[in-house]
Each structure stands twice: as structure tokens, then as C-alpha cells.
Amino acid sequence: MGDATQSSQDALENDPHLGSGAPDAAEQIECSSIPNGDSGSAVTPRLYKKRWLILCLFSAYSLSNAYQWIQYGIISNIMMKFYHVESLAIDWLSMIYMLTYIPFIFPVTWLLDKKGLRLTAFLANALNCAGTWVKVASVKPNLFAVTFFGQFLSAFAQVFILGMPARLASVWFGKNEVSTACSIGVFGNQLGIAIGFLLPPILVPNVDDMNELEHHIRIMFYISAGAATLIFILVVIVFQEKPELPPSQAQAQARNIPPEEYSYTASVMRLLRNKPFMLLVVSYGLNVACFYSISTLLNRMIIEHYPGEEVNAGRIGLTIVVSGMAGSLICGIWLDKTKTYKQTTLAVYVLTLLGMLVYTFTLNLGHLWVVFITAGILGFFMTGYLPLGFEFAVELTYPESEGTSSGLLNCSAQIFGIIFTISQGKIMDRWGTLAGNIFLCIFLLIGTVLTGFIKSDLRRQKANLQQTEVQTLSPSGSVSSLQDYGATVSSVLYQRQP
């Protein structure tokens, strides 16, 4: 067995396919035996049909929460008039999502690691539902503080949501599905943002009669509260922690790590010392922060050049996100087929920068149809990048918790998001929209350069390949030997963390 182990490790070190695609032998994993550390018997990976229902439920409540993030900002001029506040106050209804994430991400990811997916899903939906009903009670011009509190509850719920796609995909889906599943999880969030761009300008027209305006705003809040309540009930009844049997070799190895050997603090410190991952954290934060800033300030950008076009501002936002949803799905499927994480991430980043430059210098041409096209191109790559960052992070940090790595990515995005939104808003107030968008282009260029320096160390792919190599070299499938080897693999992977 020692010779077999050494041969397997040598094969891993020399295998040229890890950066570009899974080897043919890896295709055997789904039907091979995995050692079960608890029972001492071998089990076979199994994919349950219920995984799609769990993923759809997650996407639904992520949608509900993301919709609320942008529902004020896309009609900012109308909300300023109703609540008698300045534009910065309305911008903070978006930025509270970013600010709330930063202090709570570490306790929430600790809770996700210790208590699992079901409790996290329950808390996310309870907070999200509560926030929607607080907003229903805030529809009076003198109750801006109440609507801000409702938005804070929804923002708190987001902390339990953003880090889950990669974790849920790993726990429920097979090795050839995880990137696609992660992209679908992100898809739900993007769809919510898309609806948030589309519906508020339609539901809340810019009328002068304050009583009529109050009526329209109340209808908008009741719709979101009813949807959130229904989803909450479904999650309580249906949502499940994990499948009985693991869906992949990598997940089986992760399950076999004894809880007493896992330290959340030590895991975070290992991640912070992981140089490729930290480069990704910064580059991901810069990219997603640009999306946050554009989404928050889109109404102001469009109104500056196309007065009275609140509805079309929402439609342009919708175009950005819908094209990004297509980009997310295509990128997720591409990653599952090719495993080219570094190359795909870098290519999409470069195209995001080019899309932002084109959008920036065509926004003021006076033709809305041009803005729709350029915004769609920008959205395809900018929001299509989101699942790429999640999945690349999991590869660089395996076997660390997917929730922790995703949490650090999102924390970076929130910090840069607040900085970019406030800075771009100030730049736009003083020098106009063109200068504000050039500001974002500069940081996208920096993010592109940083992405180029990331070393592609695909640890999750190596874990799957190691198990396949052992089973190929040991056709008899000795359970005890495989158990010993599985423990060795997990130990080696932990020790290899920087």
C-alpha cells in the first residue's frame, strides 16, 4: 500500500490535466466505493433527486432577499420625495446590506460550520420575512427610520445567504455538477436583483399625490412580504441538512475529518495565509464592488443623461442582471466540463474591464438602445464572474469550509462596495457620471492584474484524483487500506495549507 500511495502522489505531482480538465480516470468516481469513517464499511457516492428541490428553495429565498436590496435604489428619486430625505440616505438603504455583512460574517460562518445548512436557512428566512413585514408598517413619510430598520433585518438575513451556494453545491451535488449547482445558487440571487430593477418602477410610478404614492409603495411592500412568508414556510417544512450518503469523493473525505480536529479560528488563519486565495479575495472584491456601486447608483446615472426615464433605468438594470444570469450558467457549465478555473476567471475579468470601458464611453451618446446593449455586455461578464470566484476559491482552499472561503470573498466585496458606492457618488456629484465610471475602470484594471498573479492550485480536483488513483492501483478495494488512505489524504491536504 505504501508503494501505491507513493505512485499516486507522484502521478498527482506530474499530472498535466489538473489545470485544464479532469482526467478520464476521474469519471469512475461516482460509482466507486468510499470509506465510511463512522461505520468502518465502504459506501458508494449517491446523488439524490431532492438535491434539485433544496437548490431551488435556496434560490427562492436568495431571490427574495436580493430583490429587497435594490428595491429602494432603483426608484431613489421617488423614495427621496416620499420620505423627505437626501440621496445619500437612500443610498444607505442599499449600503446597509454591505455594512451589516462585515461584522457578522465571521460568527455566521462559524454557525454554518458548526450547525449546518438547515439552521442557517431557517435563520436567514426568519430575518428576511421579519424585515418585509416591518417595511409594510413603515409606509408613512415620517417613518424612514422604521423602513431603515426593516432593511437592516433583511440585510442581516443576507449574511446567512451569500456564503451558501458553494457549500450547498459541495454537500448535495456530484463532482461534475458542483460548479453548475453553485452558478444556479448565484442565479437565484441575480434573478432577485433583476426583479428588483424591474418591478419597483412599475409598481411605484412617479406621481405628485402623496396619498396615491403611499398606496403604491404599500402594495410593493405587501407583495414582497407575502412572497417571503410563503418561502419561509416551505423552508421550514422541506429544507434538509444533507443527503444520507455523500455525493462525491471530496465530500466523503470532508465528512471523515473528525470534528475535534477542526478549529474555525485555525481554518480562518490558514485561509489568510493562503496567498493565491488572498489575491482572489482582493480581485473578487474589486469586481463585485463595481457591480454593487453601479446597481446602487444606476438610477442617478440614467436620469442624468435621460431625464424622466425611471422605468427604463430599471429595465437597463434588468438587462445587466439577466445577461449576467446567462453568463453565470454558461461559466458554471464550462467549469464542470473543463476545470479551467484560472484561465476562465482571468478571461472573464478581462472582458468585464472591456465591457465597463465600452459602457462608460457610450452612456452619454443620447441613445438608450445603445445603453441597453452595452449594459447587457457588461452584465454578462461582470455578474457572470460571481460563481467563478466562489468555485475557484473552493478549489484553492479545499478542504477548508466552503462557507468560510465564500464568506471572506463576500466580506471583501462588501468593504469595497461601500467605499466604491460612496466615492463614485461623490465623484458623480462633482464631476459627472463619466468620471465616476472611469474610477471603477481603474480598479477593474487592478483586479485583472491581481487575477493574473493567482497560482492555480486545484486542491479539490487533486483530492478526487488521489482517491481514483488508489482505487485504480488497488482493484480489490480493501476497505481498511482505503480508510487509512482517506485519512492520510485529508491530513496531507490540511498540512499543505500555507
C-alpha positions in Angstrom: 0.0 0.0 0.0 2.9 2.4 0.7 4.2 1.9 -2.9 0.7 2.5 -4.2 0.4 5.7 -2.2 3.7 7.0 -3.4 2.8 6.2 -7.0 -0.5 8.0 -6.6 1.3 11.1 -5.2 3.8 11.1 -8.0 1.1 10.9 -10.5 -0.6 13.9 -8.9 2.5 16.0 -8.9 3.2 15.2 -12.6 -0.4 15.2 -14.0 -0.7 18.0 -16.6 -4.6 17.8 -16.7 -5.4 19.3 -13.3 -5.4 22.9 -14.5 -7.3 22.2 -17.7 -9.7 19.3 -17.2 -10.4 16.2 -15.2 -8.6 13.0 -16.3 -10.5 10.1 -17.8 -10.0 8.0 -14.7 -11.8 10.6 -12.6 -15.0 9.7 -14.4 -15.1 6.4 -12.4 -15.5 8.2 -9.1 -19.3 8.4 -8.9 -19.7 4.7 -8.9 -16.7 3.7 -6.7 -16.7 2.9 -3.0 -15.8 5.4 -0.4 -14.6 4.5 3.1 -17.1 5.5 5.8 -15.1 6.6 8.8 -18.1 6.2 11.1 -19.2 2.7 10.4 -16.0 1.2 9.1 -17.7 0.0 5.9 -17.5 1.2 2.3 -20.3 3.3 0.9 -21.0 4.3 -2.7 -21.5 8.0 -3.7 -25.1 8.7 -4.4 -26.9 11.6 -6.0 -30.4 12.3 -4.7 -33.2 13.9 -6.8 -34.1 16.0 -3.8 -30.9 18.0 -4.3 -32.6 20.0 -7.0 -35.5 20.9 -4.7 -33.1 22.0 -2.0 -31.3 24.1 -4.5 -34.5 25.7 -5.8 -35.6 26.5 -2.3 -32.3 28.2 -1.6 -32.5 30.1 -4.9 -36.1 31.3 -4.0 -35.2 32.8 -0.6 -32.0 34.3 -2.0 -34.1 35.9 -4.7 -36.5 37.3 -2.2 -33.6 38.8 -0.2 -31.8 40.2 -3.2 -34.9 41.9 -4.5 -35.2 43.9 -1.3 -31.6 45.1 -1.6 -32.2 47.2 -4.8 -36.0 48.0 -4.5 -35.3 51.4 -3.0 -32.2 52.4 -5.1 -33.8 51.9 -8.5 -36.5 54.5 -7.6 -34.3 56.6 -5.4 -35.7 59.9 -6.6 -39.3 58.8 -5.7 -38.2 57.5 -2.3 -36.4 60.8 -1.6 -39.6 62.7 -2.3 -41.8 60.3 -0.2 -39.6 60.2 2.9 -38.2 63.7 2.6 -34.5 62.6 2.7 -31.3 63.2 0.8 -29.9 60.9 -1.9 -27.2 59.6 0.5 -29.9 58.3 2.9 -31.5 56.3 0.1 -28.1 55.0 -1.0 -27.6 53.8 2.6 -30.7 51.6 2.2 -28.5 49.7 -0.3 -25.2 50.1 1.5 -26.6 48.8 4.8 -26.6 45.3 3.1 -22.8 45.8 2.7 -22.1 47.3 6.1 -24.1 44.7 8.0 -22.2 41.8 6.3 -18.8 42.9 7.6 -19.1 42.5 11.4 -21.4 39.5 11.2 -19.8 37.3 8.6 -17.4 35.5 11.0 -20.0 34.5 13.6 -22.4 33.4 10.9 -19.8 31.3 9.0 -18.9 29.8 12.4 -22.5 28.9 12.9 -22.7 27.5 9.4 -19.7 25.2 10.1 -21.0 24.1 13.5 -24.7 23.8 13.0 -25.0 23.3 9.2 -27.2 24.3 6.4 -30.7 23.8 7.8 -30.3 26.1 10.8 -28.6 28.7 8.6 -31.5 28.6 6.1 -34.1 28.9 8.9 -32.5 32.0 10.4 -32.0 33.6 7.0 -35.7 33.2 6.2 -36.9 34.3 9.6 -34.9 37.5 9.4 -35.9 38.1 5.8 -39.6 37.6 6.5 -39.5 39.8 9.5 -37.8 42.6 7.5 -40.5 42.6 4.9 -43.3 43.0 7.4 -41.5 45.8 9.2 -41.4 47.6 5.9 -45.1 47.2 5.5 -45.5 49.1 8.7 -43.2 51.9 7.5 -45.2 53.4 4.7 -45.6 56.9 6.1 -43.4 59.9 5.2 -42.3 60.3 8.8 -41.3 56.6 9.2 -38.0 56.5 7.4 -36.2 55.1 10.5 -38.7 52.2 10.5 -38.2 51.3 6.9 -34.4 51.5 7.5 -34.8 49.1 10.4 -36.7 46.7 8.2 -34.0 47.0 5.6 -31.4 46.2 8.3 -33.2 43.0 9.2 -33.2 42.0 5.5 -29.5 42.9 5.3 -28.8 40.7 8.3 -30.6 37.8 6.6 -28.2 38.3 3.6 -25.2 37.4 5.8 -26.7 33.9 6.1 -27.3 33.6 2.4 -24.3 34.9 0.4 -21.9 32.3 1.5 -24.1 29.3 1.0 -24.1 28.5 -2.8 -20.6 26.9 -2.8 -21.3 25.0 0.5 -24.7 23.7 -0.6 -23.3 22.6 -4.0 -20.5 20.7 -2.4 -22.8 19.0 0.2 -25.5 17.9 -2.2 -24.0 17.7 -5.7 -21.5 15.4 -7.5 -18.1 16.4 -8.7 -19.3 17.1 -12.3 -22.2 19.2 -11.1 -20.8 21.4 -8.3 -19.9 24.4 -10.5 -23.3 24.3 -12.3 -25.1 24.0 -9.0 -23.2 26.9 -7.5 -24.0 29.0 -10.5 -27.7 28.2 -10.1 -27.5 29.2 -6.5 -26.0 32.5 -7.5 -28.6 32.6 -10.3 -31.4 33.0 -7.7 -29.7 36.0 -6.2 -29.2 37.6 -9.6 -32.8 36.9 -10.5 -33.9 38.7 -7.3 -31.8 41.7 -8.3 -33.3 41.6 -11.8 -36.8 41.7 -10.4 -35.7 44.4 -8.0 -34.7 46.5 -11.0 -37.9 45.7 -13.0 -40.9 45.8 -10.6 -40.4 48.9 -8.3 -40.5 51.4 -11.2 -43.7 49.7 -12.5 -45.4 49.4 -9.1 -44.4 52.8 -7.8 -44.9 55.5 -10.5 -43.5 59.0 -10.0 -46.8 60.8 -9.0 -47.2 64.0 -7.1 -50.2 62.9 -4.9 -48.6 61.7 -1.7 -51.6 59.6 -0.7 -51.5 57.8 -4.1 -47.7 57.3 -3.8 -48.2 55.8 -0.3 -50.7 53.4 -1.7 -48.3 52.2 -4.5 -45.4 51.8 -2.0 -47.6 49.8 0.4 -48.6 47.4 -2.5 -45.0 46.9 -3.3 -44.1 46.0 0.3 -47.1 43.7 0.7 -46.1 41.7 -2.4 -42.5 41.1 -1.1 -43.8 40.3 2.4 -46.3 37.7 1.1 -43.6 36.0 -1.1 -41.1 35.9 1.8 -43.7 34.4 4.1 -44.5 31.6 1.7 -40.9 30.8 1.1 -40.2 30.7 4.9 -43.0 28.2 5.4 -41.6 25.9 2.6 -38.1 26.1 4.0 -39.3 25.0 7.5 -41.2 22.1 6.0 -38.9 20.9 3.2 -35.3 22.0 3.7 -32.9 19.2 4.7 -29.4 19.4 6.2 -27.5 16.9 3.9 -28.1 13.7 1.9 -27.6 10.4 3.7 -24.7 9.4 1.5 -22.0 11.8 0.2 -22.3 12.8 -3.4 -18.5 12.8 -4.2 -15.1 11.6 -3.1 -14.1 15.1 -1.9 -17.3 15.4 0.2 -16.7 11.9 1.7 -13.2 12.9 2.8 -14.5 16.1 4.3 -17.1 14.1 6.3 -14.3 11.9 7.6 -12.4 14.7 9.2 -13.2 14.3 13.0 -15.0 17.4 14.4 -12.5 17.6 17.3 -9.7 18.1 14.7 -11.4 21.1 13.2 -10.9 24.6 14.5 -12.7 27.5 12.9 -10.1 30.0 14.1 -7.3 27.9 12.7 -9.2 27.5 9.5 -9.6 31.3 9.1 -5.9 31.8 9.8 -4.9 29.2 7.2 -7.0 31.0 4.7 -5.5 34.3 5.5 -2.0 32.8 4.9 -3.0 31.2 1.6 -1.5 33.7 -0.9 -3.4 32.6 -4.0 -6.7 32.7 -2.1 -6.0 36.2 -0.7 -5.2 37.5 -4.2 -8.6 36.1 -5.2 -10.2 37.8 -2.2 -9.0 41.2 -3.3 -9.7 40.8 -7.0 -13.1 39.3 -6.4 -13.9 42.2 -4.0 -13.0 44.8 -6.6 -15.1 43.2 -9.3 -18.2 42.6 -7.3 -17.9 46.1 -5.6 -18.1 47.7 -9.0 -21.3 45.8 -9.6 -22.7 46.9 -6.3 -21.8 50.5 -7.0 -23.3 50.5 -10.5 -26.5 48.9 -9.2 -27.0 51.4 -6.4 -26.3 54.5 -8.5 -27.9 53.3 -11.8 -31.0 55.4 -11.4 -28.9 58.6 -10.9 -26.6 57.6 -13.9 -29.6 57.2 -16.3 -31.6 60.1 -15.1 -28.6 62.5 -15.5 -28.4 61.7 -19.3 -32.1 60.6 -19.9 -34.4 62.6 -17.6 -37.8 61.1 -16.8 -36.6 57.6 -17.7 -37.0 55.9 -14.3 -38.8 52.8 -15.9 -36.0 52.4 -18.5 -33.4 52.8 -15.7 -35.0 49.7 -14.1 -35.0 47.9 -17.5 -31.4 48.6 -18.0 -30.6 47.2 -14.6 -32.7 44.2 -15.5 -30.7 43.8 -18.7 -27.4 43.8 -16.7 -28.6 41.1 -14.4 -30.4 38.9 -16.8 -27.4 38.8 -19.2 -25.3 38.1 -16.1 -27.5 35.2 -15.2 -26.9 33.7 -18.6 -23.1 34.3 -18.1 -23.2 32.6 -14.7 -24.9 29.5 -16.0 -22.6 29.3 -19.0 -19.5 29.8 -16.9 -20.7 27.2 -14.4 -21.3 24.5 -17.1 -17.9 25.4 -18.7 -16.1 24.9 -15.4 -17.7 21.5 -14.9 -16.6 20.4 -18.4 -13.1 21.8 -18.5 -11.9 22.6 -14.9 -10.0 25.6 -16.3 -10.6 27.8 -13.2 -7.7 30.2 -13.5 -8.0 30.7 -17.3 -11.7 31.2 -17.2 -11.6 33.6 -14.3 -8.9 35.7 -15.9 -10.6 35.8 -19.3 -14.0 36.9 -17.8 -12.2 39.5 -15.7 -10.5 41.0 -18.8 -13.8 41.0 -20.7 -15.5 42.7 -17.7 -13.0 45.5 -17.9 -13.5 45.9 -21.6 -17.3 45.9 -21.1 -17.0 48.6 -18.5 -14.9 50.8 -20.8 -17.4 50.4 -23.6 -20.4 51.2 -21.2 -18.5 54.2 -19.8 -17.9 55.9 -23.1 -21.2 55.2 -24.7 -23.5 56.2 -21.8 -23.8 59.8 -22.8 -24.4 59.3 -26.6 -28.1 60.1 -26.2 -29.3 56.7 -27.5 -31.0 54.5 -24.9 -30.8 51.4 -27.2 -27.0 51.7 -27.1 -27.0 51.8 -23.3 -29.2 48.6 -23.3 -26.7 46.8 -25.5 -23.5 47.9 -23.7 -25.1 47.3 -20.3 -26.0 43.8 -21.4 -22.5 43.1 -22.5 -21.1 44.4 -19.2 -23.6 42.4 -17.1 -22.9 39.2 -19.0 -19.3 39.2 -17.8 -19.4 41.3 -14.5 -22.2 39.3 -12.8 -21.2 36.1 -14.7 -18.0 36.3 -12.7 -19.7 35.7 -9.3 -19.9 31.9 -9.4 -16.4 31.7 -10.9 -15.0 33.4 -7.8 -16.8 31.1 -5.4 -15.7 27.9 -7.2 -12.2 29.0 -7.8 -12.0 29.8 -4.0 -13.2 26.3 -3.1 -10.5 24.8 -5.3 -7.8 26.9 -3.8 -8.8 26.3 -0.2 -10.1 22.6 0.0 -10.7 21.0 2.5 -11.5 24.2 4.3 -15.2 25.0 4.7 -16.8 26.4 1.6 -18.9 28.8 3.8 -15.7 30.3 5.3 -14.0 30.9 2.0 -17.1 32.3 0.4 -17.7 34.5 3.4 -14.2 36.1 3.1 -14.8 36.7 -0.6 -18.1 38.4 0.2 -16.7 40.4 3.1 -14.1 41.9 0.7 -16.9 42.7 -1.8 -18.9 44.5 0.9 -16.0 46.6 2.1 -15.0 47.7 -1.3 -18.7 48.1 -2.2 -19.2 50.7 0.5 -16.0 52.5 -0.5 -16.8 52.5 -4.2 -20.5 53.5 -3.8 -19.8 56.5 -1.6 -16.7 57.5 -3.7 -18.4 57.1 -7.0 -21.5 59.0 -5.7 -19.3 61.9 -4.6 -17.3 61.9 -7.9 -20.6 61.9 -9.9 -21.9 64.8 -7.8 -18.8 66.9 -8.6 -17.5 65.8 -12.0 -20.4 63.7 -13.5 -21.1 60.1 -14.5 -18.2 59.7 -16.9 -15.6 60.4 -14.2 -17.4 58.1 -11.7 -17.3 55.2 -14.2 -13.6 55.8 -15.1 -13.0 55.5 -11.3 -14.4 52.0 -11.5 -12.5 51.1 -14.7 -9.2 51.8 -12.9 -10.0 49.3 -10.1 -11.2 46.7 -12.6 -7.7 47.0 -14.3 -6.0 46.5 -10.9 -8.2 43.4 -10.3 -7.3 42.0 -13.7 -3.6 42.2 -12.9 -4.1 40.6 -9.5 -6.0 37.7 -11.0 -3.1 37.1 -13.4 -0.8 36.5 -10.4 -3.0 33.8 -8.8 -1.3 30.4 -8.7 -3.8 27.7 -9.8 -3.6 25.1 -7.1 -6.7 23.0 -7.6 -6.8 21.1 -4.3 -10.4 19.7 -4.6 -9.6 18.2 -8.1 -6.4 16.7 -6.6 -8.4 15.1 -3.8 -10.8 13.4 -6.3 -7.8 12.3 -8.4 -6.0 10.8 -5.4 -8.9 8.6 -4.5 -9.3 7.5 -8.1 -5.5 6.6 -8.3 -5.7 4.5 -5.1 -8.7 2.6 -6.4 -7.1 2.0 -9.8 -3.9 0.7 -8.1 -5.9 -1.4 -5.5 -8.6 -3.1 -7.6 -9.5 -5.3 -4.7 -10.8 -2.2 -2.8 -9.5 -3.2 0.6 -11.8 -1.2 3.0 -9.3 -0.8 5.8 -6.5 0.3 3.4 -8.8 2.8 1.8 -9.9 4.2 5.1 -6.2 4.7 6.1 -5.5 6.3 2.8 -8.6 8.6 3.1 -7.4 9.8 6.5 -3.9 10.3 5.1 -5.3 12.4 2.2 -7.2 14.7 4.5 -4.2 15.1 6.8 -1.9 15.8 3.9 -4.3 18.4 2.4 -4.5 20.2 5.8 -0.8 20.2 6.2 -0.3 21.6 2.8 -2.2 24.7 3.7 0.3 27.6 3.7 
